[in-house]
Amino acid sequence: MSGSDRPPVALVTGGGGDIGRAIALRLARISGGVAIVDRDEAAANATARLVERAGARALAIRADVSIARDTAAFVEAVEARLGPIGIFANNAGIEGVVAPLHEYPDETFDQLMQVNVKGVFLGLKHVIARMMQRGTGAIINTASTSAIRGRAGLAGYVASKHAVLGLTRTAALDVAGTKIRVNAVLPGPVESRMIRDLEGQARKSAIALRRDVASAHGRPQDVANVVAFLASDEAAHVNGAAWVVDGGMTLA
């Protein structure tokens, strides 16, 4: 957070999705306003309305996080309309398909790299540049437990989330000496449209997601609560960390 008496402005990418919406609503309780970015304009607007009902200022923006000019434009718009970004939930991402690596579609792999990796990179680049002017801020990248383990049939997704964790750690080093912190949250399976799609694909293929399908799913709010902690001053000494939110699944 900003360390000032004024609550920081929060920016949430992928804010129209299940996890993104939960993050936006949770950050509404600790911020001076929430900007919601999503490629689905209707979904972004729906989240913004919920944030406003919760008593916070909201701004919905339709944008593609994988396009540099879009990212530069929405960062500029947020700071112009809501104020300096103090919290950035770098959350936008897609899941791709379920297929063995030797059958994995090239175009799907490329799309995952564009959205999940380049999108996170661009968000970090443009938001950190603003935060460096003020010397403070909290960034939370949404990775996945797929960032620390392999998963059959999810080559593109797993590779992209490993990259998100690498970007998180690199960014944390690059802002060393400031009061900017960069961390990652690593959700396990969460009850959401994304996990339902992946499980539906797995059931139609010969690939089993094993423990992921059999285990109880978390809630979007479980992830949002950790994001809010990492955004808060209580996490002032947490930097470059990977916070697993999976109910202990990775221990199995």
C-alpha positions in Angstrom: 0.0 0.0 0.0 1.0 3.6 -0.2 1.9 4.2 3.4 0.0 7.5 3.3 -3.3 8.3 5.0 -5.2 8.2 1.7 -6.3 4.7 0.7 -4.5 3.5 -2.4 -6.2 3.0 -5.7 -6.4 -0.6 -6.8 -6.2 -2.0 -10.4 -7.4 -5.5 -11.1 -6.9 -7.1 -14.6 -9.2 -9.9 -15.5 -11.6 -8.3 -13.1 -14.7 -9.7 -14.9 -13.9 -13.3 -14.1 -14.7 -15.2 -11.0 -11.4 -14.7 -9.2 -10.9 -11.2 -10.5 -14.3 -10.2 -9.3 -13.7 -11.6 -5.9 -10.4 -9.7 -5.7 -12.0 -6.4 -6.8 -14.7 -6.7 -4.2 -12.2 -7.6 -1.5 -9.9 -4.7 -2.4 -12.9 -2.3 -2.4 -12.8 -2.6 1.4 -9.2 -1.4 1.7 -8.7 0.9 -1.3 -9.8 4.4 -2.4 -11.2 3.0 -5.6 -11.0 0.0 -7.9 -10.3 -0.1 -11.6 -11.5 -3.3 -13.3 -9.9 -4.2 -16.7 -11.3 -7.1 -18.8 -11.6 -7.9 -22.4 -15.3 -8.6 -21.7 -16.8 -5.1 -21.3 -20.1 -6.4 -19.9 -18.3 -8.5 -17.3 -16.1 -5.5 -16.3 -19.1 -3.3 -16.0 -20.9 -5.9 -13.8 -18.0 -6.1 -11.4 -17.8 -2.3 -11.3 -21.4 -2.1 -10.3 -20.8 -4.6 -7.5 -17.8 -2.5 -6.3 -19.9 0.6 -6.3 -22.7 -1.2 -4.3 -20.0 -2.1 -1.8 -19.4 1.6 -1.3 -16.2 2.2 -3.3 -15.5 4.1 -6.5 -15.2 2.0 -9.6 -13.9 2.3 -13.1 -14.5 -0.4 -15.8 -12.2 -0.5 -18.8 -12.3 -2.9 -21.8 -8.8 -3.8 -22.9 -6.5 -6.6 -24.1 -3.7 -7.0 -21.6 -1.5 -8.6 -24.3 -1.4 -5.4 -26.3 1.1 -2.8 -25.2 -0.9 0.2 -26.3 -3.9 -1.1 -24.5 -2.0 -1.5 -21.3 -0.3 1.9 -21.5 -3.7 3.4 -22.1 -5.6 1.8 -19.2 -2.8 2.5 -16.7 -3.0 6.2 -17.8 -6.8 6.2 -17.6 -6.8 4.8 -14.1 -4.4 7.3 -12.7 -6.1 10.2 -14.5 -9.6 9.2 -13.3 -9.1 7.5 -9.9 -5.6 8.5 -8.8 -2.2 6.9 -8.4 -2.2 3.1 -8.5 -1.1 1.8 -5.1 -2.3 -1.8 -5.5 -2.1 -3.9 -8.7 -3.7 -7.3 -8.9 -2.1 -8.6 -12.2 -4.7 -11.3 -12.5 -5.8 -11.7 -16.2 -5.2 -15.1 -17.7 -6.6 -17.9 -19.8 -6.5 -21.7 -19.5 -6.0 -23.0 -23.0 -6.9 -26.6 -23.8 -6.2 -30.1 -22.4 -4.1 -32.1 -24.7 -0.8 -34.2 -24.5 2.2 -32.1 -25.4 2.8 -33.9 -28.7 -0.7 -33.0 -29.8 -0.8 -29.5 -28.2 -1.9 -26.9 -30.7 0.8 -24.3 -31.6 -1.8 -21.5 -31.8 -3.1 -22.3 -28.3 0.4 -22.3 -26.9 1.1 -18.9 -28.6 -2.1 -17.4 -27.2 -1.2 -18.5 -23.7 2.2 -16.9 -24.0 0.6 -13.7 -25.2 -2.0 -13.4 -22.5 -0.5 -15.1 -19.5 3.1 -14.1 -20.0 3.3 -11.0 -22.1 0.1 -9.6 -20.5 1.7 -10.0 -17.0 5.0 -8.5 -18.3 3.3 -5.5 -19.8 1.2 -4.9 -16.7 4.4 -5.1 -14.5 6.3 -2.8 -16.9 3.7 0.0 -17.0 2.6 -0.1 -13.4 6.1 -0.3 -11.9 7.1 2.7 -14.0 4.4 4.7 -12.3 5.1 3.3 -8.9 8.8 4.0 -9.2 7.9 7.7 -9.4 6.4 7.4 -6.0 8.6 4.7 -4.6 5.8 2.6 -3.2 3.2 0.1 -4.1 2.0 -3.5 -3.9 1.8 -5.8 -6.9 0.2 -9.3 -6.7 0.5 -11.5 -9.8 -1.9 -14.4 -10.1 0.1 -17.5 -11.0 -1.1 -21.0 -10.1 0.0 -24.1 -8.3 0.9 -25.1 -12.0 3.8 -22.7 -11.5 5.5 -25.2 -9.1 4.5 -28.6 -10.6 3.9 -30.3 -13.8 0.4 -31.3 -15.1 -0.3 -33.7 -17.8 -2.2 -32.2 -20.7 -1.6 -28.6 -19.7 1.7 -27.8 -21.4 0.8 -24.2 -22.4 -0.8 -23.3 -19.1 1.9 -24.8 -17.0 4.7 -23.1 -19.0 2.9 -19.8 -18.8 2.4 -19.9 -15.0 6.0 -20.9 -14.4 6.9 -17.8 -16.4 4.6 -15.7 -14.2 6.5 -16.8 -11.1 9.8 -16.1 -12.7 8.6 -12.6 -13.7 7.4 -12.0 -10.1 10.8 -12.9 -8.6 12.7 -10.9 -11.2 10.4 -7.8 -10.7 10.9 -8.0 -6.9 14.7 -7.9 -7.4 14.4 -5.0 -9.9 12.5 -2.8 -7.4 14.8 -3.7 -4.5 15.6 -0.6 -2.4 12.1 0.9 -2.9 8.9 0.3 -1.0 7.4 -1.5 -3.9 6.6 -5.1 -3.3 5.9 -7.8 -5.9 4.5 -11.1 -4.9 2.5 -14.0 -6.5 -0.6 -15.9 -5.4 -0.7 -19.5 -6.5 -4.3 -20.8 -6.4 -5.1 -24.5 -6.7 -8.4 -25.4 -8.3 -11.0 -22.8 -7.5 -14.7 -23.0 -8.2 -14.8 -20.9 -11.4 -15.6 -20.9 -15.1 -12.0 -21.7 -15.9 -11.7 -24.9 -13.8 -15.1 -26.1 -15.0 -13.9 -25.7 -18.6 -10.6 -27.6 -17.9 -12.4 -30.4 -16.1 -14.9 -30.6 -18.9 -12.1 -31.0 -21.5 -10.4 -33.6 -19.3 -13.5 -35.7 -19.1 -13.7 -35.8 -22.9 -10.1 -36.9 -23.3 -8.0 -39.7 -22.0 -6.1 -37.3 -19.7 -7.0 -37.3 -16.0 -6.3 -34.2 -13.9 -6.0 -36.7 -11.0 -6.0 -35.0 -7.5 -7.1 -31.7 -8.9 -10.4 -33.1 -10.0 -10.9 -35.3 -7.0 -10.1 -32.7 -4.3 -12.3 -30.1 -2.9 -12.1 -26.8 -4.8 -11.4 -23.5 -3.1 -13.5 -20.4 -3.5 -12.6 -17.2 -5.3 -12.8 -15.4 -2.0 -10.0 -17.6 -0.6 -7.7 -16.2 -3.2 -9.0 -12.7 -2.8 -8.3 -12.7 0.9 -4.6 -13.6 0.3 -4.4 -10.9 -2.3 -5.8 -8.3 0.1 -3.2 -9.4 2.8 -0.3 -9.1 0.3 -1.6 -5.6 -0.7 -1.7 -4.5 2.9 0.9 -2.9 5.2 0.8 -6.1 7.3 2.7 -7.7 4.4 5.3 -4.9 4.3 8.2 -7.4 4.7 6.9 -9.9 2.1 8.5 -9.5 -1.3 9.2 -11.9 -4.1 7.1 -14.6 -2.4 4.9 -17.3 -3.9 1.7 -17.8 -1.7 0.1 -21.1 -2.4 -3.7 -21.2 -1.8 -4.8 -24.8 -2.4 -5.9 -26.3 0.9 -2.7 -28.3 1.1 -3.2 -30.0 -2.3 0.4 -29.6 -3.4 1.5 -31.6 -0.3 -0.4 -34.7 -1.4 
